[in-house]
Amino acid sequence: MKKAINIRLEESLLADLDNYASELDRTRTYIIEKAVGTYFDTLDEMISDKRIDEVKKGNVEVFSLEQVAQQLGLN
């Protein structure tokens, strides 16, 4: 199910969006959905990098697979 949201865009960005939508015979919504979905890959990488940095700094505790299995009683 889709849910409506409101966003504000610079006029030049909106013009580019409309040009792409027109050229591809698609809606603004379609182009925005594709763009956001694609950007999620980049965000996933950014989050992974952040988490790796936290591990390297010693700010989070890391557990081995064996420790997790033992804690869950899966031995």
FIGUSE-757681 format. One record per atom (N, C-alpha, C): residue number from 1; atom name; x, y, z. Coordinates in nm, 2 decimals. Example, Ala and Ser with C-alpha at 12.3 -4.5 7.8 and 13.67 -1.06 7.14 Angstrom:
BEGIN
1; N; 1.32; -0.57; 0.78
1; CA; 1.23; -0.45; 0.78
1; C; 1.32; -0.33; 0.78
2; N; 1.28; -0.22; 0.71
2; CA; 1.37; -0.11; 0.71
2; C; 1.29; 0.00; 0.79
This chain:
BEGIN
1; N; 0.08; -0.12; 0.00
1; CA; 0.00; 0.00; 0.00
1; C; 0.09; 0.12; 0.00
2; N; 0.06; 0.22; -0.08
2; CA; 0.13; 0.34; -0.09
2; C; 0.07; 0.45; 0.00
3; N; 0.16; 0.53; 0.06
3; CA; 0.12; 0.64; 0.15
3; C; 0.17; 0.77; 0.09
4; N; 0.09; 0.87; 0.09
4; CA; 0.13; 1.00; 0.04
4; C; 0.22; 1.07; 0.14
5; N; 0.32; 1.14; 0.09
5; CA; 0.41; 1.23; 0.17
5; C; 0.43; 1.36; 0.10
6; N; 0.47; 1.46; 0.18
6; CA; 0.50; 1.59; 0.12
6; C; 0.65; 1.61; 0.13
7; N; 0.71; 1.66; 0.02
7; CA; 0.85; 1.70; 0.02
7; C; 0.87; 1.83; -0.05
8; N; 0.97; 1.90; -0.01
8; CA; 1.01; 2.02; -0.08
8; C; 1.14; 2.00; -0.16
9; N; 1.14; 2.04; -0.28
9; CA; 1.25; 2.03; -0.37
9; C; 1.29; 2.17; -0.43
10; N; 1.42; 2.19; -0.45
10; CA; 1.46; 2.30; -0.52
10; C; 1.39; 2.30; -0.66
11; N; 1.36; 2.42; -0.71
11; CA; 1.29; 2.43; -0.84
11; C; 1.38; 2.36; -0.95
12; N; 1.51; 2.37; -0.95
12; CA; 1.59; 2.31; -1.05
12; C; 1.58; 2.16; -1.04
13; N; 1.58; 2.11; -0.92
13; CA; 1.57; 1.96; -0.91
13; C; 1.44; 1.91; -0.95
14; N; 1.33; 1.99; -0.92
14; CA; 1.20; 1.95; -0.97
14; C; 1.19; 1.95; -1.12
15; N; 1.25; 2.05; -1.18
15; CA; 1.25; 2.06; -1.33
15; C; 1.33; 1.94; -1.39
16; N; 1.44; 1.90; -1.33
16; CA; 1.51; 1.78; -1.37
16; C; 1.42; 1.66; -1.36
17; N; 1.36; 1.65; -1.24
17; CA; 1.27; 1.53; -1.22
17; C; 1.16; 1.53; -1.33
18; N; 1.10; 1.64; -1.35
18; CA; 0.99; 1.64; -1.45
18; C; 1.05; 1.61; -1.59
19; N; 1.17; 1.65; -1.62
19; CA; 1.23; 1.62; -1.75
19; C; 1.25; 1.47; -1.77
20; N; 1.31; 1.41; -1.66
20; CA; 1.33; 1.26; -1.66
20; C; 1.20; 1.19; -1.68
21; N; 1.10; 1.23; -1.60
21; CA; 0.97; 1.16; -1.60
21; C; 0.91; 1.17; -1.74
22; N; 0.92; 1.29; -1.80
22; CA; 0.86; 1.31; -1.93
22; C; 0.93; 1.22; -2.04
23; N; 1.06; 1.23; -2.03
23; CA; 1.15; 1.15; -2.13
23; C; 1.12; 1.00; -2.12
24; N; 1.10; 0.95; -2.00
24; CA; 1.08; 0.81; -1.98
24; C; 0.93; 0.77; -1.98
25; N; 0.85; 0.87; -1.99
25; CA; 0.70; 0.85; -1.99
25; C; 0.66; 0.78; -1.86
26; N; 0.71; 0.83; -1.75
26; CA; 0.69; 0.78; -1.61
26; C; 0.64; 0.90; -1.52
27; N; 0.59; 0.87; -1.41
27; CA; 0.54; 0.97; -1.31
27; C; 0.66; 1.01; -1.22
28; N; 0.64; 1.13; -1.16
28; CA; 0.73; 1.18; -1.06
28; C; 0.75; 1.07; -0.95
29; N; 0.64; 1.02; -0.91
29; CA; 0.64; 0.92; -0.80
29; C; 0.73; 0.80; -0.84
30; N; 0.72; 0.75; -0.96
30; CA; 0.80; 0.64; -1.01
30; C; 0.95; 0.67; -1.00
31; N; 0.98; 0.79; -1.05
31; CA; 1.12; 0.83; -1.06
31; C; 1.18; 0.84; -0.91
32; N; 1.10; 0.90; -0.83
32; CA; 1.14; 0.92; -0.69
32; C; 1.16; 0.79; -0.62
33; N; 1.06; 0.70; -0.64
33; CA; 1.07; 0.57; -0.57
33; C; 1.20; 0.49; -0.62
34; N; 1.23; 0.50; -0.75
34; CA; 1.35; 0.43; -0.80
34; C; 1.47; 0.49; -0.74
35; N; 1.47; 0.63; -0.73
35; CA; 1.59; 0.70; -0.68
35; C; 1.62; 0.66; -0.53
36; N; 1.51; 0.67; -0.46
36; CA; 1.52; 0.64; -0.31
36; C; 1.57; 0.49; -0.29
37; N; 1.50; 0.40; -0.37
37; CA; 1.54; 0.26; -0.36
37; C; 1.68; 0.23; -0.39
38; N; 1.73; 0.30; -0.49
38; CA; 1.87; 0.29; -0.53
38; C; 1.96; 0.34; -0.43
39; N; 1.93; 0.46; -0.37
39; CA; 2.01; 0.52; -0.27
39; C; 2.02; 0.44; -0.14
40; N; 1.92; 0.35; -0.11
40; CA; 1.93; 0.26; 0.00
40; C; 2.06; 0.18; 0.00
41; N; 2.10; 0.14; -0.11
41; CA; 2.23; 0.06; -0.12
41; C; 2.34; 0.15; -0.07
42; N; 2.35; 0.27; -0.10
42; CA; 2.45; 0.36; -0.05
42; C; 2.44; 0.38; 0.10
43; N; 2.32; 0.40; 0.15
43; CA; 2.29; 0.41; 0.29
43; C; 2.34; 0.29; 0.37
44; N; 2.31; 0.17; 0.31
44; CA; 2.35; 0.04; 0.37
44; C; 2.50; 0.04; 0.39
45; N; 2.57; 0.08; 0.29
45; CA; 2.72; 0.09; 0.29
45; C; 2.77; 0.19; 0.40
46; N; 2.70; 0.30; 0.41
46; CA; 2.74; 0.40; 0.51
46; C; 2.72; 0.35; 0.65
47; N; 2.61; 0.28; 0.67
47; CA; 2.58; 0.22; 0.80
47; C; 2.68; 0.11; 0.83
48; N; 2.71; 0.03; 0.74
48; CA; 2.81; -0.07; 0.76
48; C; 2.95; -0.01; 0.80
49; N; 2.99; 0.09; 0.72
49; CA; 3.12; 0.15; 0.75
49; C; 3.11; 0.21; 0.90
50; N; 3.00; 0.27; 0.93
50; CA; 2.99; 0.33; 1.07
50; C; 3.00; 0.22; 1.17
51; N; 2.93; 0.11; 1.15
51; CA; 2.94; 0.00; 1.25
51; C; 3.08; -0.06; 1.26
52; N; 3.15; -0.07; 1.15
52; CA; 3.28; -0.13; 1.15
52; C; 3.37; -0.03; 1.22
53; N; 3.36; 0.10; 1.20
53; CA; 3.44; 0.20; 1.28
53; C; 3.41; 0.18; 1.43
54; N; 3.29; 0.16; 1.47
54; CA; 3.25; 0.15; 1.61
54; C; 3.32; 0.03; 1.67
55; N; 3.32; -0.08; 1.59
55; CA; 3.39; -0.21; 1.64
55; C; 3.54; -0.18; 1.65
56; N; 3.60; -0.12; 1.55
56; CA; 3.74; -0.09; 1.56
56; C; 3.78; 0.00; 1.68
57; N; 3.69; 0.09; 1.71
57; CA; 3.72; 0.18; 1.82
57; C; 3.70; 0.12; 1.96
58; N; 3.63; 0.00; 1.95
58; CA; 3.61; -0.07; 2.08
58; C; 3.48; -0.02; 2.15
59; N; 3.40; 0.05; 2.08
59; CA; 3.27; 0.10; 2.14
59; C; 3.16; 0.00; 2.15
60; N; 3.17; -0.11; 2.08
60; CA; 3.07; -0.21; 2.09
60; C; 3.13; -0.35; 2.12
61; N; 3.05; -0.43; 2.18
61; CA; 3.10; -0.57; 2.21
61; C; 3.07; -0.66; 2.10
62; N; 3.17; -0.74; 2.06
62; CA; 3.16; -0.84; 1.95
62; C; 3.15; -0.98; 2.01
63; N; 3.07; -1.06; 1.95
63; CA; 3.05; -1.20; 2.00
63; C; 3.08; -1.29; 1.88
64; N; 3.14; -1.40; 1.91
64; CA; 3.17; -1.50; 1.80
64; C; 3.04; -1.58; 1.78
65; N; 3.04; -1.65; 1.67
65; CA; 2.92; -1.74; 1.64
65; C; 2.90; -1.84; 1.75
66; N; 3.01; -1.90; 1.80
66; CA; 3.01; -2.00; 1.90
66; C; 2.95; -1.94; 2.03
67; N; 2.98; -1.82; 2.07
67; CA; 2.93; -1.75; 2.19
67; C; 2.78; -1.73; 2.17
68; N; 2.73; -1.69; 2.06
68; CA; 2.59; -1.66; 2.03
68; C; 2.52; -1.80; 2.04
69; N; 2.57; -1.90; 1.98
69; CA; 2.50; -2.03; 1.98
69; C; 2.49; -2.08; 2.13
70; N; 2.60; -2.06; 2.20
70; CA; 2.60; -2.11; 2.34
70; C; 2.50; -2.03; 2.42
71; N; 2.49; -1.90; 2.40
71; CA; 2.40; -1.82; 2.48
71; C; 2.25; -1.85; 2.44
72; N; 2.23; -1.90; 2.32
72; CA; 2.10; -1.94; 2.28
72; C; 2.07; -2.08; 2.31
73; N; 2.16; -2.15; 2.36
73; CA; 2.14; -2.30; 2.39
73; C; 2.14; -2.38; 2.27
74; N; 2.21; -2.35; 2.17
74; CA; 2.21; -2.42; 2.04
74; C; 2.33; -2.52; 2.02
75; N; 2.39; -2.55; 2.13
75; CA; 2.51; -2.64; 2.13
75; C; 2.47; -2.78; 2.10
